Amino acid sequence: VPYLAHATMEPMNATARLKDGVLDIWCGNQAPTLVRQLCANAVGIEQDKVSVHTTFMGGGFGRRVEVDYALCAALMAKETAGRPIKVIWTREE
């Protein structure tokens, strides 16, 4: 059997807002502690200033252990002056 890529029902997506030094991030994930740690490091704040709101839809099947889509949203939120940013990747991405 050839290797098959993980195919979640919902595309990779995250919403993030960095306001007053506090990062809120909403995303489906399988490792919220890892999301908190990596996103805090990426935007240069302490982990206790990050709130991860895990959404329970779309399935993970192991793909949501990787938090690249959440990092993308966090880094973009850093540039938007307190406005929320939503990132949705296509299936091809």
N, C-alpha and C positions, 0 to 999 in steps of 0.2 A: 504494500500500500504506500503510495507516495505521500510526502508530507503535505498536510493541508493547513493553510493559515487559519488562525482563530477568526471566527466570523460571528461577532456579536450582533444581536438584533438591532441595536441602536449604534449609530456611528460614534466615534470618539468625540467627546465634547466636554466643555467645562465653561463655567461662568466665574469670573473673578472680579473683585473690587478691592483696591488698596486705597484706604482713606484714613487719614490721620495716623499713619503708621501701623494700621491694623489691616490684615489681609483676610478677606472672606472668600472662600472658594467652594463652589458647588460643582460636584462631578460624581459620576459613577466610578467607583474604585474598589479594589480589593485589599488595599493597604493604606488606610487613612493616616496612620502614623508616618508612613513613608512620604505621602503627599505633603503632610505638614512640614516634615524635615527638609525635603528637597525644595519646596516652594519658598520656605523661609530663607534658606541659603541662597536661592536664586535672586530674590529681591533684596536681600541684605537686612533682614529683620530677625528678631528672636522668635523661636518656635512658639512661645506662649502668646505671641501676637497674631497667630494664624488660627483661624477657625475653619475646619473642613466640614462641609455639609454633604454627607454621602447620599446620593440619590439611588434608590433601589429599583431600577428598571433597566431593561435592555440586555440583561445578562452580561457575564464577564468572560467565562470560559478560559480564564487565565490571562486574557489580553489586558484586563484592567489592573493587573499588578504593575505593569509599566505605567509611569505617570507622565509621559512626555507631553500629552495633550494638556494636562493640568499645568505643567511648567510653562508651556506656551501661553496659556491664558494669564498666568501670574505675571510673567514678564511683560506682556502687553498691558496689563492693568497698571503696572508700574509707570507706564508712559501716558496714562489717560487722565491724570489729575483727579482721582476720586470717582470717576465714572465707571460703571460696571462694563465689562467686556465679555462677550460670549464667543467662544471658538468652537466651530463644528467642522471636523475633518470629513472629507468625502471617504467613501469606502476605499477608493484607490490610494488615498494618502495613508 
